[in-house]
Amino acid sequence: MSRTDCHSSLNAVCPYYTMFPLDFPLRVLRNHVRPADVVVDPFCGRGTTNFAARLLGLGSVGVDSSPVAVALTKAKLADARPSDVLRVASAILDSMPPHVHLPAGEFWDRAYERSVLRRICWLRSELIRDCRSDSRVLLRAILLGALHGPRTKKTPSHLSNQCPRTFAPKPDYAVRFWRSRRMKPPAIDVLDAVRIRAHRYLAQRPPRARADVALGDSRDPDALRGHRINWAITSPPYYGMRTYIPDQWLRSWFLGGPSEVVYKPPARELSHASPDAFADDLRQVWANIAQIAASDARLVVRFGGIADRDTDQVGLLKASLTDSGWRLTTIRPAGNANAGKRQATQFVHGGPSPKEEFDFYATLE
Ligand SMILES: C[S@@+](CC[C@H](N)C(=O)[O-])C[C@H]1O[C@@H](n2cnc3c(N)ncnc32)[C@H](O)[C@@H]1O
């Protein structure tokens, strides 16, 4: 087993919509990097590229417009012992007052057992108030991973009633589902769930690496200013996929967002008005990276599509690279996003099905 394999448990701390496998950035970087290289991912998601950089001892930069993505990426770069995380969780729970404000409504009554919801809400408010230490950043990611998921026959490992793991359920659908099956939420011991997960995900602790992760819009020329990078490895949103925030509404709530789903497209989202508008937005991101890239830098983009958008995704990505400061050198098929551990396995739950993915390699012009 290589050093990167045996240090990789933290990568699984919380699933993320359309994540790509850790093996992808590792494979790109493994045989080519120099020790001082810095890697950027302008659509960092759950921080897979940043984590791969850490495993290889490289500095990294990550930007994402989703607070859930930023919280997870920060955790991929943090370092604490399981006992540090448990100590923080236990101190927060010990300070829980008799009255904690709970969100109201049938969804919340059926999603979480009352005493579990009180603890979740108290941990939420304390981690919103202060999430500066690595132990708190890791505790927050562990709770995001535990917040919802399937119920098992054995000891429950998620805090919720039966739910999908990768994305949050729509409240009305979930209520009907639980009601018709008479499913009750588990009275799970929250601290115990944190303990099990902390030992699982922090059993190995890869050495720290320099990193900067920010909530932002990668089209903004200031989003990446001040950095110098040698590699950009990324996967932009698929054209037509506009549900990154609503599909993560429960995890967004835990980070301070509203206690109901908001379907309005977020302001920082790329334009999905037409393939041309989408390509223009991507071109802006590639141009921003070119501005901060060393002369021998490489850009590697994994890009897929969804079947209900009849778009030529290869043509779209090629168009986005034109006049961006980058020259396309190679395109390779990367398989279907549903195959094996590929990204976007969430689409099997009745959403749009993914198309073949491709890897695009480019150098500076
Ligand atoms: C395909 S996902 C990236 C997944 C990532 N490779 C991983 O392994 O988790 C695309 C990401 O782009 C983010 N995004 C969408 N528009 C953005 C923008 N304008 N600026 C920065 N991030 C954006 C989404 O929030 C989402 O996390």
The ligand as an SDF file (V2000), in Angstrom:
LIG
                    3D

 27 29  0  0  0  0  0  0  0  0999 V2000
  -18.4600   19.0110  -10.1990 C   0  0  0  0  0  0  0  0  0  0  0  0
  -18.4260   19.8570   -8.6620 S   0  0  0  0  0  0  0  0  0  0  0  0
  -16.7450   19.6800   -8.1590 C   0  0  0  0  0  0  0  0  0  0  0  0
  -16.5210   18.3890   -7.4410 C   0  0  0  0  0  0  0  0  0  0  0  0
  -15.0990   18.1640   -6.9870 C   0  0  0  0  0  0  0  0  0  0  0  0
  -14.2280   17.8310   -8.0930 N   0  0  0  0  0  0  0  0  0  0  0  0
  -15.0630   17.0370   -5.9330 C   0  0  0  0  0  0  0  0  0  0  0  0
  -14.3740   16.0290   -6.1330 O   0  0  0  0  0  0  0  0  0  0  0  0
  -15.7750   17.1520   -4.9350 O   0  0  0  0  0  0  0  0  0  0  0  0
  -18.5140   21.5250   -9.2000 C   0  0  0  0  0  0  0  0  0  0  0  0
  -18.4430   22.5530   -8.1030 C   0  0  0  0  0  0  0  0  0  0  0  0
  -18.4470   23.8540   -8.6740 O   0  0  0  0  0  0  0  0  0  0  0  0
  -19.0290   24.7430   -7.7320 C   0  0  0  0  0  0  0  0  0  0  0  0
  -19.3370   26.0070   -8.4260 N   0  0  0  0  0  0  0  0  0  0  0  0
  -20.3810   26.2860   -9.2590 C   0  0  0  0  0  0  0  0  0  0  0  0
  -20.2830   27.5530   -9.7290 N   0  0  0  0  0  0  0  0  0  0  0  0
  -19.1440   28.0840   -9.1830 C   0  0  0  0  0  0  0  0  0  0  0  0
  -18.4860   29.3480   -9.2890 C   0  0  0  0  0  0  0  0  0  0  0  0
  -18.9780   30.3290  -10.0560 N   0  0  0  0  0  0  0  0  0  0  0  0
  -17.3320   29.5480   -8.5950 N   0  0  0  0  0  0  0  0  0  0  0  0
  -16.8220   28.5610   -7.8050 C   0  0  0  0  0  0  0  0  0  0  0  0
  -17.4140   27.3430   -7.6580 N   0  0  0  0  0  0  0  0  0  0  0  0
  -18.5460   27.1050   -8.3450 C   0  0  0  0  0  0  0  0  0  0  0  0
  -20.2060   23.9530   -7.1810 C   0  0  0  0  0  0  0  0  0  0  0  0
  -20.6140   24.4420   -5.9300 O   0  0  0  0  0  0  0  0  0  0  0  0
  -19.5960   22.5440   -7.0910 C   0  0  0  0  0  0  0  0  0  0  0  0
  -19.0660   22.3120   -5.8090 O   0  0  0  0  0  0  0  0  0  0  0  0
  1  2  1  0
  2  3  1  0
  2 10  1  0
  3  4  1  0
  4  5  1  0
  5  6  1  0
  5  7  1  0
  7  8  2  0
  7  9  1  0
 10 11  1  0
 11 12  1  0
 11 26  1  0
 12 13  1  0
 13 14  1  0
 13 24  1  0
 14 15  1  0
 14 23  1  0
 15 16  2  0
 16 17  1  0
 17 18  1  0
 17 23  2  0
 18 19  1  0
 18 20  2  0
 20 21  1  0
 21 22  2  0
 22 23  1  0
 24 25  1  0
 24 26  1  0
 26 27  1  0
M  CHG  2   2   1   9  -1
M  END
$$$$
